[in-house]
Amino acid sequence: MNFSNPPSQLPSKPDDFLVRLTLLLTSETVDDRSLSQQQDQANHIHLITWLMMILTEEKGVSTALVEYSPHLPGRTGKTLRRFLATYLPDTDVQIVPYPSRVEEHSPRALLQIVGDATKISPSVPLLHFGAHHPDGSFAFTPENVLINAGDSPFLGFLLSDTPQSRNYRHAIQQLLRNDQKNRLLRVRSQELHQESLKKTHIIQELRVSLRMLSNRKAADLAETHFPEPEAENALHPVVSSTVPITPPPLWFRVGRRLKRSLFPQPAPLATPDQDAATSEDTTASPAAPFSVSRILFIAGEPDTPGVLYRCGRNAAAARDAGFDARVLPCASVGYDDIHWADVMVFWRVEYSGHVSTIFDLARSENVVTIFDADDIVFVPHYARVDLIDGIRSIGATEEQIERCFSDMRRTFLRCDQGSTTTAELVFAMHSLRPVVHLLPNIYDMASLKRARIALRMRGEPGRVNAGDGLVRIGYAAGSRTHQRDFAPICPTIADILHQRPQARLVLFREPETHRPILLVEEFPSLIPVQDQIEWRDMVPLAELQDEFARFDISIAPLETGNVFCEAKSEIKFFEAALSGAATVASPTGPFRRVIHHGETGFLADSPSEWHDALLELIDNPERRVRMARDAYHSILWPFGPQAQAQRMKLALTSLNGDDAAARSAETHLARDRLAPPDLPVIPASQTIFHHDALGEAPVTVVITSYNYEAHLLDALESVAAQTLPVLDLIVVDDGSSDGSLALATTWMERHRERFNRLILRQSLTNAGLGGARNIGMDAAETVHVMQLDADNTLRPEACETLLEAMNNGTAYAYPLIACFNENGPVLMDMTADTHHQPGTPELLGDLPFNPLSLVSGNRIDAMAMVTKWAWAAVGGYYVSREAMGWEDFDLWCSMAERGLPGHHVPQILADYRQHETSMTNASTEKDAHKARVVAFVQDRHPWIRLSAEQAKPRKN
């Protein structure tokens, strides 16, 4: 094949165009799926779309023509129009017959697609559809050949004869060949799936037929008269000679054999005679206990957002708890899936013949079944418009919803247990099943990361950021079912917007039609303030946290007293808190339990309560930011994946027999008796230095410093030397009076490029060690936070090694720590009882993790990597200047009480400086102060029995 000479000027973005082709081939649409079985047509349409993307960009036009031969397949043009509208939404591309009549003001033809390449325009690129490969052309596929480049620089490059163009053509052909293979695999997979469904339906029909035949046979046998046996032959009935013995009919024998193959019967019970005969030489072994390891989540509404909350995230929690978990749509569940599972969780599954078959097979396979719901969808008589306003607003009828609820109730009644999201739903489920597991809706780590990066893009989290000067009140209604929830507060919202011109109400609409989710025509009070309403397009669930991050205030109105609304989950509160928005919510049961009124949010019922709460948050930005911060800390643990994994493990292990159920119940009841933790105390502070590159670091190092100018530089340099390439560093100065604040500021200005986030905060008043640590933990935006005092140092691999040693459920990890002083390494005191050799370095943190080791005293130094969710779960470090010094010991004890595991890394990763001015020697290990510390900590944790209550300064 002879290609033309290279063009005078190569295109500027050939790699970019290749990436676009890759994305076009891999981004599946409805039309893509319809083309899966028409490979030539699929390549043809993808190539035309790709070429038009390039040509319209080259020409810089907003309207263009594609001349398309009428002799090509008829349905191709219709599909092509949809593709061009999808991938070139800002360009009006018209498809006209080839050849077209050019009028004076008509758009320019950018591409010709023909089946006969006899007439070629020198200025218009031509794509030939058919097996015709003239010299100088390029065959994308055997049926799609670029014959002429026209005046396109890129296509001229494509048809040129250079090493770069040859490599480029090869890459395009490789992409198209791979796409063809993938489409063939998808077609085959769909065929196999359809075959599986057909087999499942055949089995179901056979089972129904077998039942009918068995019932008919039983009725026939019941009508047949058998003579009574004689007394002496009572154990051996005699059949009357007048009733001939005939074999069952063929259909009955075939059906019985098929039934036995599908549903194997258990082995027959041994008779007493058999037991006596075998008892002399055999001993009956107990049956192996049932063990749960595989969980199948079955989605009844797989195309709704709820499937992520109730199936996807709960399956992830099960995996984090050590189980194998899968999620399948109900229609896709087959026998192999049922055979694989130990437990099946049915989320919002309506009863049907297919579901009945699943239950029958589950029973024969000894699979435990659990019904899961996130609304009261199993009480049919609640399907009334006066209870569920959404029936009206979505255009359904009460009869339709009642039938749906009835079918879900039938599914629930076939299940062994239940699970749900709120205490109200647990109570409702108890009337149908006595065992119900409370598994609330949760966020996942992807949502957490997205929420926090979106918040950071507005400025430093936890600080008032001026932005555009507007205060946005967001209502993130996800469906058109909340008209009556919004109605009572609508006049109040309108009044607030009128009183505060800087306020905006953020509402959502459908992206394609721009039809509002909240039907504003039902709320005439919004008409005078419609200019203060911001309309946002609804986004996929993965992008929802970006929208919450735009809010300053999030509202969650619900109809209080309505049994359906009272059972709604806390999801709108914790999703707003993740993104830094303060919440005003109706006082339903779930919201009352999670929102500390006036502290982590406002509860408002009457119009005056809504009015006062909104005005307070609009007019007091400092309180608004502080409330959002405390709300964030309050939800990190209870609505996080780590807590859900803990709950999931209890629920699933309780299925492993009587002993396991008893142990799980004991742990569950003990946890319920634990007093909820206080919110972490975050003393007031000011930001001295703030740098944020808006990247994602895996670890934050927090250095706390108080008058440590002499040692601070060593600590800072040890952090800069960490092997982790992306790192956050926060320094908290606790009101130092020496030059350490200026030293830290100068150092940060010189090292900002080393860190993703670099922050220096100073407490407004000396807060003590616990307060300083809490300031640093509050400022941290990573899950894992390494604690470091300013007089100590980290070894280069410390952060990376500790991070690798932790899994999703590890609350903290601690290393071996070597002690040193001004003379060098500190050696162990050989006068004590020890098995170590003389000259052994003194080490801290040298015991494996076991919470019981804390009973007699602290064995874990503060230099540990702590997860932010675990810190929040126990209320952070305590803040008390009168009992300062054991904040870390108290934190480990609090985590032990809540079953949060630590992990020991037996490797020296840090160095502890012993000196006379250390807090341990200068404060903690003084007689009077230590007595106060011991009394304080023992009062908080009565189970500890300290073996060394007397002061004992660390040697220097």
N, C-alpha and C positions, 0 to 999 in steps of 0.2 A: 504494500500500500504506500503510495507516494504522497507525502504531506507537503504542504506549502512551506516557503521560507518563513523564518520567525518574523513576527510583527515588529514594527519599529519601536513600539513602546509596550512593554509587558503590563498586564493588569496589575493593579496595586494590591488586590486582596484575594489571590487564588486559594490560599489556605482557608480563609474565611468562607468562601463559597463551598469548599469541600465540607466544612463543618456544617453548613446549612443543609447540604444534601444528606449528611448523616442524621441530623435532627429530623429532617423531613421523613426519612425512611423509618425512623424509630419512634416517632410520635404517632401513636395509634388513634384514629378517629373512627366514628361509625362507618364512614365511607371506606376507610382502610380495611375494616373487618369484612365489609361486603365484597371487597376486592381480593380477599385472601385466596379464593379459589380461582381467580382469573389472573394468573401471574403476568401474562403479556400486557393485559390492559392496565394492571397496577403499575408496572414499570413505566408504561407509556404516560400515564397521568402524573406520576411523581416527577418524571423528567420534564414534562411540559411546565409543571408548576415551578420546578427549580429554575429552569431556563428563564421563565418570565420574572421570577424574583431578581435574577441577575440583570436582565435586559432593562427592566423598569428602573433599577437603581443606576445603571450606566447612563440611561437617557434622561433621568431625573423627571419623568413624566408621571402625572396622576391619572391619565386615561390612556388606554392603548387598545389595539386590536390584535386578535389572534385569528389568522385565516386558517380554517379547518376544512379539510376535504370532506364533502358530503358522502363520499364513498366509503369512509371509515365506519367502524361499528357505531350504531345509532346511540346507544346508551352511554357511550363514552363522553359525549359532549355534555350531557346533563351532570354526570359525576364530576367532570372537569370544572364546570362552573362552580360547584360547591367547594371544590378544593381551592380554586383561585380566590373565592370570596373568603375562605378561612385563612389562607396564608398570605394574602395580599389585601387585608381589610381596608387599607387606605388608598387603594388604587382601583379605579373603575376599569376592569378588563372585560371587553366585549368579545364574544366568539362569533365570527361571521363566516359564511361559506367561502371556500376558496374556488376560484379567485374572486376577490371583492371588487366592487366598483368604488374607486376613490373619488370622494366628493371634496369640495373646496375646504370645508371646515371639519371634515371627519378626522378622528384620531389616526395616528400613524400605525401601520401594521408593524409589529415588532418581531413576529414569528409566523412562519408558515408550516403547517403540518399536512402532508399530502401522502397519497399512495402511489402517485405517478410523478416522478421527478424529471419530467421532460422540459418543463418551463421553470427556469430558475431566475429569480430577480437578484441582481448582483448586490443589492443593498439590504436585503432582508434575509436573516438566517432561516434555513430550511431544514426541517426534521422529517425524514422519510420513514413511514411506517410500513415495513415489509422487508423481504429478504433481497434488498438491492444495495450493493456496496461498491459504488464507483471509486476510482482512484481519488485520493485526497480527502476521502470521507472518514468519519470515525463512528464505529458501531458501539454505541453504549451497550446494547444487547443485540442479538441476531435480528430482532424485529424493529429496533429503534436506531436509525442511522442519521447522524448529523452530516449533511452534504455540503452546506454552504454556511459560512460564518457571517455573511453580510458585512456590516460595518462595526460589528461588536468587537472591541479589543480583547475581551476574555475569550470569545469563541474563536477569534483569530489565533490567539495563543494556543487554544485547545487543538486546532487543526495544524499547527506548525510542527516542524520536524526538528525539535531540540530535545536534549536529554531531560530538561525539566518538564516539557509537555508530554514526553513519552511516559515518564514516571507518573505524571498527573492522570493521564488516561488510564494507566494500569490501576491506579488507586480507585478511580471511579468504577471501573469494571469489577474490581474486587468487592467494592461496597455493594454493587447491584447483585453480584453472585451470592454474597452472604445474605442479602435481603431475600433473595429467592429461596435459599435454603431455610431461612427462618420461617418464611411464609408456608413452605411445604410442611415444616414441622408443626406449625400451628394448625394447619388443616388436618394433619394426621391426628394431632391431639384432640381436636374437636370431634373428629370421627370416632375416636376411641371413647371419648366422654359420652357421645350420643349412644354408642353401642352399650356402654355400661348402664345408662339410664334405661334403655330398652330392656336389658336383662332384668334390671330391678323391677320394672313394671310387669314383665312377664312373671317373675317370681311372685309378685303381689297378686296378680290375677289368678295364678295357680293356687295360692294359699286360700283366696276367697272361694274358688271352686272346690277345693278340698274340704273346706268347712261345710259348704252346702251339701256336698256328697256325703260327708260323715254324718251330718245331722239327718239326712234322708235315710241313710243306712240304719242309724240308731232307731229312727221311728219305725222302720220296717221290722227290725228285730224285736222292738217292744210289742208289736202286734202279733208276732209269732208265738203260738202256744207250745210250751215244752212240758212233757209229763213229769209229775213229781217223782223223784227217785225213791226207791225202797229204803227202809230204815237201815238195813245192813249194808247198803251200798251208798250211804249218804255222801261219802267222800269221793265216790266215783260215779257220777251221774250216768244213767243209762239213757241213750237216745232212742226214742220210739222208732220201731222199724217202719212205721208209716210215714216218717219224715225223712226223706233221702238226704244224705250228706252231699252237698254240691260245693265245689270251690267258688270263691268270690269271683265276680265278673272281672274281665280284663281291666276295665277302666279303674276299678277299685284297687286292684293289685298295683297298677302303675302309679296311681296317686299315692298309695301308701308308701311305696318305695321312694318316690320323690320326696314325700314329707319326711321320711326317716333320714334321707341324705341332707335335707335342709335343716332339720331340727333333731339332732341326735338326742336320744333319750338317755337319762342317767342309768347307770348299772342297776339291775334289780337288787332289792334288799335280800340279804341272806335269811333263810328260815332258821328257827331255833335248832333244828337238827344239824343244819350245816354249820352253825356257830359252834355247837358242841363237838362236831367232828374236827374242826380246825383249831379250836382253842388250845389244844395240847401242844401243838408245834409251831404256832404263829402267835405273834403279839400285835394287836391292832395299833397302828401308828396314827397319831392325831392328824387331821387334815391340815394342809399347809395354810397359814393365815392369809387372808386377802390383803394384797399390797397395791396401793395406788401409785402409779408412776406416769400414766399417759392420760392427758385430759383433752377432750375434743369439745371445742366451743362451736355450737351450731347457731348460725345467724338466721333468724326468721325475716329480718328486714335488712338484707346485706347491702342495699344501695343507699342507706340513710347514715347520717353522721353518728348515730348511736352505736353502730357496729364497732366503731373505733373505741368508744368509751367502755362498752360492756363486753366486747369480745377481744378486740386487739390488745387493749391495755391490760385486761385481766389475764389473757394468755401470756403476755410478757411477764406479769407478776408471778404466774405459775412457774414459768421458766426460771425466773430469779430465785424462786423458792426451791428449785432443784427438780422440778417435774418437766416432762416433755409435753408440749402443748401445741395444738393446731387450731385453726379457725377455718370453717367451711360454711358456705351457704347451705341452707337446709335442702334445697333441691339437688345438690351435688353429693349428698351423703349416700354412700353405698355400703355393701356388706363388708368390704375390706376395711373401711373406716371404723365401722362398729366393732369389728373383730380386733382392731388395733387398740381401741380405747378401753381404759378402766373406768373412766367417768365421762359422761356426756352432759354438757351444760346447754340447755335450750333457751336461747334469748329471744323473747317475743315470737315464738313459733306457734302458728295457728295449726290446729288439728286437721289432719287430712288422712286419706288412705295411705299415702307415702309415710306420713309421720307415724301412723299406727304400725306399719311394717317395721319402722325403725325401733319402736318400743318393743315389739315382739322379739325381734332379733337381739336387742339389748338384753332382754330378760333371759333369753337362751344362752347368751354369752356372759351372764353375770356382771353386766355393766351397771354401775350406779348412775341414776339420772337425776339431774337438778334443773329446776325451772328458774330462769332469771328474768326479772322485769325491773324497769326503771320508772314505771308509772303504774297506777292501779288499773291495769288492762285485763284483769282477770275477774272483775265483778261486773257482770253484764248490766245490772240495773243502774249502774252509774253512767251508762251511755245515754245521757240526757243533755239537751242544750243548756238547761239551767245550771248544770254542773260543769260541763265541758263546752265552753263557748267556741272552741276550735271546730266543733262539728259544723257549726253554722258558717264560720268564716272560711273554711276550706271547701265548702260546697258539698259536704257529705250529708247523709241522713242518719237519724238515730238508729234506724233498723240496720243499716250497714255497720255502724260502729258496734252495736249490740251483738251482731253476729260475729264480728271480729273478736270481741271480748269473750264471747261464749266459746269460740274455738280455742282461744288461748287458755281459758279456764280448763277445758278438756285436756289440753296438753299438760297443764300443771297437775291435774288430778292423776295423770299417768306417771308422774315423776315421784321419786323417793323423797326429795328434799327441795328446798327453795333457797334462793339468794336474791338480794336486792340492795337498794342504795341508801335508804333512810329508815330510821326507827319506826316511822309511821307505816311504811310499807311492810316492814317486818311484822308489825302488829296485825295488819290486814291479811298477810299470808298465813299467820298462825291459825286462822280458822280453817285452813285447808290442809296444812302440813305442820306438824309440831316442830320440826327442825328447819330453821331458816338462818342463813348466814348473812351477816351485814357486811357487804363489800361496797363501800361508797364509790361514786365516780371519782376519778383521779386525773391528774395531769401526767404527762410523760416527759422524759428528759429533753426530747426534741422541742416540745412546747416551752419548757422552761428556758432553754437556750435562746429560742427565738424571741420570747417575751423580753428577756433581759437585754439582748442586743438592740431590740427596738427601743427600749427605754433609754439605753445608753446613747442612742443616736439623738435623743432630745437634750442631752446634757448629763451631768453627773447624777446618778441615782441618789435619792435621799436629800437632794438639794432643790431649792426653788429655782426653776429655769424660766426666764421671761418668755422665751419663744416669740410668738407673734402677738402676745398680749391678750389672746382670747382664752376663755375658760370653756372647755367642751364637756357637755353633759351627754354621755352616750347611752343609748338604749339598744343593746345587742340582742334583739329578738330574732331567734333563728328560724321561726316559722310564722305563718299567718294564723296563729292560734291564741294571741294574747290581747285581743281587742278589749275584752272586759277587764283584764288586769290593768291596762293603761288608763282606762276611762276615768277612774276616781281621781287620779293625780294630774290629768291633762290640764284642767283649768289652773292648777297650781304651777305647772311648768310654764304655761303661757304667761302667767303673772310674773314669774321669775324672769323670763326673757324680756318682758316689758320693763321691769325694774332695773335690770343689769344689761345694758347694751353690749357689754363685752362677752356675754354668755351666748353659747350656741348649743342647740339640740342636734345631736348626730343620730340620724335614722338611716335605715338600709333599704335597698331596693334590688330587684332582680337585674342582673347585669345586661341581659339581652333586651328585655322589654321596658326596663326602668319602672316597672310597676312596684309601688311601695310594698314592703313587707307589712308595715303598719298601715292599715287603710285609713288615711288621714281624712277622707270624706266623712267619716263618722265623728270627727273631732273639729267642729267649726271654730272652737276657741283658738286653734292654731293659725287660722287664716291671717289675723292681724300681725302675727310675728313670723310669717312664713319666710321672710328674708333672713331670719336668724336660724333657719333649719339647714343643716348641711346634709346632703344626701350622699351616701357611700354605696358603691356596688358591693353586693355580697361576695365573699371570698371563700375559697376552699378552707376546710377546717385547719389545714396546715398553716394558713396565713392569718388565722383569726387573732392570734396574739398581737400581730402588727396593728390591727384595728383597735384593740383594747389599749395599746400603748399610746394612741392618739387621744384617748379620753383623759381628762383630769378627774372627772367624776363618772362613775358607772351607776345606773339605777336598775333595780331589780324589783319592780312592783308585781305583786301577786294578790289574788283575791283571798284575803284572810277569812278563815272559817269555812272555806270551800274544801271539802274532803280531798278532792283531786289536787288542788293547788297546795294544800298543806303537806302533801307527800312529796312535792318537788324537791330535787336535790340542791346542794349548795354550789352547783357548778358555776353560776354567774358570779358568785363571790370570789372563789379561788382563782378563776381565770382573770378577773379584773386585778386581783392582788398580785398575780404573777407579773403583770405588765405595769404595775405602779399606779393604778387608779384606785381612788377611794370610793367606797360603795355606800349607797343608801338603799336599803332593802325593806320590804314588808316583813313584819314580825311573824312569819310562819315558824313552825317548830324547828325545822332544820336550820334556818337563819338565826333563830334565837340561840341555838346551841353553839354556833361557831362565831357569831359576831359579838364582841364585847362592846356594848353600846357606848359610843363616845370615845372609844379607844382604838378598835380595829375597824370601825364602821359605825353607821347610824342605822337604827331601826325606826321606821316611821310608818304609822298607820293612818292617822287622820290627816286631812289637808294641811292643818297648821303644823303638824310635826314634819311633814315633807317640806313645807315652806321654810321652816326654821333650819332644818338640817342642810338644805341646799344653799341657803344664804350664808350659813356659817362656813361652808366649804369654799364657796366662791370668794367670800371676803377675807378669808384667813388662809392664804396659801401655805404658810408654815405648818399650820395644823393639818391641812389637807395632805401635805407630803409626809408628815410624821404618821398620820393615820394609815396611809397607804403602805409605809414602811413596816409598821407593826402588823398590819394585815398580812403582808408578805411573810413575815417571820412566823405568824400564827398558822399559816397553811402549809408551810414547807414540808413538815413531817406528816400530819394526818392525811393529807390529800396527795402525798407523793408515792412514787412506785415502791419505795423501800418499805413503807408501812403496809402497803397493799400486799407485798410479798409475804410479810409477816402474817397478815390475816389469812392469806391464801394457804399458807403452810398449815396453819391451825385447822382450817376448814377441811382440807384434803386429807391430812393425816388422821383426822377424827374418823375417817371411813375405814381405817385399818383394823377394825375389831374393837372389842370392849375396852381393853386396856388403853389403846390409843385414844379412844373417844373420851375416857375418863381423864387422861393426862391433858388432852387438848382443852377439855372443859375447865379443868383446874387452872390452867394458864390463862384461859380467856376470862374467867371470873376474877382472877387475881389482877389482871390488867385493868378490868373495869373498875376495880376498887382503888386503883392509883389515882391520887389527886391530879387533876390536869396541871401541867407545868405553867408557871408564870411566864409572861413574855420576857424576852431578854431585855435587860436594862441597858439602854444606849445613852450614855452621858452626852451632853451637848458638846459639840466640837466645831471647829472651823477648818476649812480646807486651805492649806498654804500653797500646795502645788498639786496640779492635776494634769495628767497627760493620758489620752486614750486613743490608741491606734485603731480601735473598733475591730480588733481581731478576737480570736477565741483561744485563750491560754488554758491549759489543763490544771494549773496549780497557781495559787496566790501564796506568797510568803508575807506574813504579817510580823513586823518587828515592833515590839513595844519598848519605849525608851523613856527613862527618867533620869536626867543628869548623868548620862553615860557618854559624855563627849569623848572621854579617853578611849572608849572601846567601840563606839558606834561604827567607825570606819571599817574595822575588821569584819563586823557583822554584815555591813553593806557589800563589801567586796566578796565575801563568801557567797552571797546570794547572786551577785553578778556572774560568778564563776560556775553556776549550776549548769549541768549538761543538757537540761531541757532548753531547746532553742527558743520557745515562746513561753514567756513567764510574766506574771503580774507581781508587783511589789507594793505593799502598803506599809508606811512607817507611821506609827502613832506616837507622838510626843505628848507625854502626860504632864504638861505644864512645867517643863524643865526651866531652871534658872541659869544654867550654864550655856555654853555655845553650841549645844548639840542640834538645836533647831536650825541655826544658820548653816552648820556643817551639812545636815541632811539636805537642805534646800540647794546648796551649791553642788553637792554630789549628784542630785537628781537632774539638775540642769545639764550636767555633763554626760549623763548616762541614759537620757530618755530614749535613745534609739535602741538600747538593749532590751527594753521592756514593752510589752503590749499595753499594760496600764501601769502607771507610776503615780502614786498618790501620797501626799504628806498631810496628815491631819493632826491638829493639836486640840486637846481637850481644853474647854474654857476655864475649868478649874481642875485641880489635881483630883483625878477620879479613882486612883488606886489601880492595882494590877488587873483586877477583874473588869473594871470599867474600861480600861485601855484596850484589853483584849476584845471586849465586845464592840468597841468602836471599830477596830480592825476587821472583825468578822462581819459587821454590818456593811462595811465598805467593800468587802470581797464580792466578786461576781463569778467566782468559780465554785464548783462543788467541793473541791479539795483545797484545804487551807493549811499551810505549814506554819506552826508557831515558833517564833524565835525571839528570845530576849536579846537586847542590844549588847550585852556583855558576853554572849556566846557566839559560836560560829557553826556553819554547816559545811560539810565536806561536799565536793563538787557533785557527786552522784546521789546526794541525799534525796532530793525531791523526786527524781526519776525512779529510783529504786523503791521508795515507799509507795509511789503511785502505782507501779506495776504489781506490788504485793497486795493491793486492795481490789476487791470485787464490788459489785453494785450495792451489796448490803453491808459492807464493812464501815463501821462508824469512825474508827480511827486506827492508825498504825503508828507504832513507835519503834525506834531503832536502839541499838547499843550506843551509849554515849561515853566517850573517854573524858576523863577529868584532867585538867592541867592548871598550872599557876604560873607565876612569873619565872619559876625555875625550870619549867618543862612539865612532862607528864607526871601525874600523881600516882604513886604506887599503893597497892593495897596494904592495909595495916595487918601485919602478920601476927599480931597478938590476939586477934579475934579467932574464933573457931572457923577454920577455912581449910579447904583441901587444895588451894592454889599454891603454886610454887613461889618462892621469894622473887621479887621483881615483877610480879604480875601487875599490869596497869589497873587502876581502879575504874570500874565501869558502872554506869547507871543503866537502868532498864534492862537487866540481864535475865529476867524471868519470862518464860512463855506466858502467853495470855491465859488468864483464868480469873474470872471475876471474884472468886473466893479468896484470892490472894489479897484483895483489898480489905478484907475483914480486919486484919491486924495492922494495916497501915498502907501508905502509898508506895507502890513499887514502880510507878511509871512517871517519868519526868514530863514536864510541860512541853518539851521539844518533841512534838508529835504532829502528824498530819491528821487533821480533824475535818470531817465532812460538815458542810454548812447545815444540811438537813438534820444531822444528829445534834449539832450545837443548838439548833432551834427547838428540837424535840424535847430537850431537858431544860429549856429556859435560859440557855447561855451560861456564862461564868457568873457566879454570884458577885455582887458589888457590895463590899463592906470594908471600909478602912479599918474598922475595929478588929476584924478577923482576917486581915489580908495575909496571903501567903499560901493557902491551901486551895486556891480556886481550881487548879487542875485536878487535885485529888477529889474534890467535890464533884467535878464534871464526870470523872470516871465512875464514881459511885452512882450518880444519877443515871448514867447510861446503863450500868449493870442492872439497876432496878427496872428498866424498861426493855431488857433483853437485847440491847444493841451491842454487837460484838466488836471487839478490837482485834488487832493482829500484831504479833511481834515479829520484827525482822532482825534476825541475829547477826547483824553486820554493823560495824562502827561507822556511823554516818554523820555524827555531830560531835562537837567538843564543848565541854562545860568548864567555864572559867571559875576557879575558886579564888575569892579575894575578900578582904575584910569588909568592903563596902557593898557586897552583894546583899540583896534583899533577904536571902535566907539567913545570913549571919547578922545583918544589921537589924533585922526586925523579927522574922518568923521564929527563929530559935532563941528568943529571949524569954525568960521564965514567965513573966506576967503576960506577955502577948501570946505565947504559945498556949497558955491555959485558956485564954479567950477563944483562940482558934479551935482548939480541941472541943470545947463546949459547944461552939457554934456548929461545927461539922457533925458532931455526934447527935445534936438535936435534929439536924436535917436527915441523918441516916442512922437511926437507932441500932441498926444491926451490926455496926462496926465495933470492934473491941481492940483498941489500939494497944500494941505491945510496947510502944515507946512514947509515953505521954510527956515525959520530961524533956526540957530543952536540950538539944545536942547540936551545937554549931558544927558546920562542915569545916574540917581542918583546912588550914592554909599552908 
